[in-house]
Amino acid sequence: MSTEKLPARSENFSEWYNQVVLRAELADYAPVRGCMVIRPYGWALWENIQQALDRRFKETGHVNAAFPLFIPMSFLEKEKEHVEGFSPELAVVTVGGGETLEEPLVVRPTSETIIGYMYSKWIRSYRDLPVLINQWGNVVRWEMRTRLFLRTLEFYWQEGHTAHATEEEALEETLRMLNVYTDFAYNEAAVPVIPGRKSETEKFAGAVQSYTIEAMMGDTRALQAGTSHFLGQNFARAFDIQYLDRNNQLQYCWTTSWGLSTRFIGAIIMTHGDDQGLILPPRLAPIQIVIVPIYRSDSEQSQVMAVATQLHKQLSTRFRVKVDDRSEVTPGFKFNDWELRGVPLRIEIGPKDVEKGVLTVARRDIPGKAGKSVLHPDNLEAQFSQLLDDIHHSMLKRATQFRDEHIFDPKDYEELREVVQHGWAFSWWCGSADCEAKVKEDTKATTRCIPLEQPGGEGRCIVCGQRATQKVYFARAY
Ligand SMILES: [Zn+2]
């Protein structure tokens, strides 16, 4: 950990981001270009994300399993759009155990193909449906331009894969999981995402329809933070996933897939952080409360440490708490360090606090004196619980306000070109790929999503002026 100041977030957002990831010890660069090491603090954050999602997956009837890392090359070639979409990014193993392999193996970029193959063996009748399986794992995509957490050759994620008897059920599942992601983003991460449908151009390779949650980062760029795909019968036909219906007729299944990755950590950093570093949402923060003892003499030390230790014991039953008992650094250094790491609450305990029997508490989301309060020791758990809740809600409110202040409704194409330099445009769009391509060419902004919530009525496409029945977000994206 270095004491140097971080680059200002408002001046160099990109460098600020890199430095926060490295100095808060979330991740580090690996020796292979484009790969990263997720350090214990970053992994602890990921574990909390996993738990929050896994609980929701299980509540909606899903179970976990593990499928292999290697996929026969021929599997990917079975779904035409899928292989076209993924082939530029594939890592392929051609040698194993010193021998050239008969068939090259792909390191999974995603698992629709291998899971589809297994489902074709497991599913026989309508009684076997639906199949609702999720897997937690890692995948490899040979990306050219990489950024810690946002885009790396290897990343961790979950991928859900489900098979259903009817189109209606599969569509329902696709939207159910989009809602699970939306609920997670708002209620765990305090990230006000916008759920919607991807355009044909932006959808997943092999999907009929892709849905996404889109988040606005602190520099107003968009980040696709989770996706849910309705695959129709594309993979069922490619892999022969069939079942006998009630009338003993052979039918193809309808399938879905949905995923959220370690990229979401990037969304948390870039939604909430400030010039001091991370601000972690309390419900996901690896450490929710840090206790910093303050003393000058040995006698003060024993007095203060006794209180700190007792407090740690008491609060640990309900919260994730740490006592920073390092003696080689000053309290001021510790304050900066925990601010950088985004811990939501800091308790300062000095001899005066011990004498008065009170605690001084500082909120990470409100810097300086304004975020400090003095707590009396009765019913501490309830007070801390309330404080952490308040922090969650105020982080969500602040992020929502920022998002809404940077969404514009440009009156014409000229204005659209201008607003996407510093925000998102929410505009009528005729749905044509040509209009989308023109915006991208002129501004680098892409369609992010056609939100589920539409204003209704109709308008004129912001690009070509033709009749349009839907509004879309245009933004530059990560
Ligand atoms: Zn148009």
Residues whose N, C-alpha, C, O or C-beta is under 5 A from the ligand:
A	BS01	ZN	C430 S432 C435 C461 V463 C464 G465
